[in-house]
């Protein structure tokens, strides 16, 4: 696994880099393969901020933690958050605990087959409804081509945190969003 440690407004020491590496490697037991983990550390207004983004088994996982105490505490908290999320995700997806570590492909295949044919106890409708996100509203609108800056202005006018639009230059569907630090981000279609 490739682990990149970056710093914004702070230079990550070798001790911090080793600590991050040790903590992120704890997450390997939940994946067959983690391609890359990007860790960004920063200090803003006395807050120690750690953001971890990792890609493994076809999923993208991101977590962020802000603490006023120290960088080590932020690292511990964000890894704990990611661990909780990946356990919950894997449990929903495969219906079993992932405490034992990643399953071999054949084990997963046989597990999914047995779940499909009902050899294990099926969850009740109530349990299944609790686990799934519920869509409570659908909006439809026409998207006129525009520049990302215009989309950001439109987003501000609507008081939204994100705005979906068609890029006038590339004709791709894009999303502009407001980041926690007050700046804007752009997600482009690949």
Buried (B, 14 or more C-beta within 10 A) or exposed (E): BEBEBEBEEBEBEEEBBEBBBEBBBEBBEBBBEBEEBBBBBBBEEEEBBBBBBBBBBEEEBBBBBBBEEEBBBBBBBBBBBBBEBBBEBBBEEBBBEBEEEBBEEEEBEEBEEEBEEEEEEEEEEEEEEEEEEEEEEEEEEEEEEBEBEBBBBBBEEEEEEBBBBBBEEEEEEBBBBBEEEEEBEEEEEE
